[in-house]
Amino acid sequence: MTVQLLLNNITCVSFYLLALVSFFNPAKLNITANKWFGLCMFSAGCMLLNAIIYEAGAEAQYADVILFNELSRFIIAPALYLSIVHFTSPYKEFKNREYLHFIPSALFLIFMAATAAGYQLFTLLHIPGRIPAIIISLFGKGQLLVYWVLAWYTLMRHKRDIQLINSTTEGVDLSWLQYMLLGIAVMLAAWFASILLQQAHWIQLIISAGYLTGVLSTGYFLLAQKEVYPFDQPELQNIAEVISQPAKQGKQRLSQAQSIELQSRLTDLMATQKTYLDNELSLPVLAKELNVSTHDLSYLLNEVLGTSFFKFINNYRVEEAKQLMLSAQHQHLNLLGIAYAAGFNSKTTFNTAFKNETGLSPSQFINQNKRVISTASA
């Protein structure tokens, strides 16, 4: 057995195992998204199994398996896209119209059934030679490209939308799916390169190693992924409407007097209760603290104050961090300790928010204020 064949066998088994984990979903999180993701992983395993069969020279013995697995060519892309749609959507329900994405796979199933029954549809349509195989292959690649673009756009929109709801995006921004899409793009580029350089065996080895690395890392992040929108059903409806709210700008939800009163209460809450120190703070939680609707608070932040919930809360955290850095009582804390004490739950978010707010990194801020810090410590 060659190294490439060994790698492909391990990767194929890993795809199937990851599909099982996604389908059964022991943690019962992001249930619909995981089911679609499981279908994507199962289909990817089937496609890789065909490559293994061809590489082993066993296509004659497993002709029926190859024919069945070819159906997966038209399932992988829409299944991946639908999983991303459900990961990023507050709505949890499966919708029947999602089956429309599998019309090409249904048509291909009819083609396979006709072929198995002895009917050569392309011959009946007077389409000669290898043209049918070329059409199917090009359609499969084109479908993958279209769904890749749709999936990428959905993830980029989610990164914006999640900042309307959460003060911390780690664990819910789905960066691992973004990296997965980039990995798919790299693998496709390598695949095209292997076609152009047919004798470049090392490219095939890199592709096989890339598949294995990708499926193992995907498995880790999938198991680590928590519920993106961990709220009850009525609040999920509110969140969905808040997310769609930017598209409905112009409708005044609060009068000027109401906006001023709510802003005053919000400022007072931040000053007296320091709610922003809760590193899991979300828009619904803060709205409950203020005894207002999620919609009203979102309107105040986005339409009146012109900021997102994420930026509003993290600005308070940055100010808290600056006070801690200048305080004699907190000189024992390192930057990570200051980040946690200010309400951040990661050093990366702390550094990014601090730089955006002050134009300086935390270390630069400390260096510029050494004299103040030394005076406070004396």
Beta strands, then each sheet from edge to edge (+ up, - down):
end
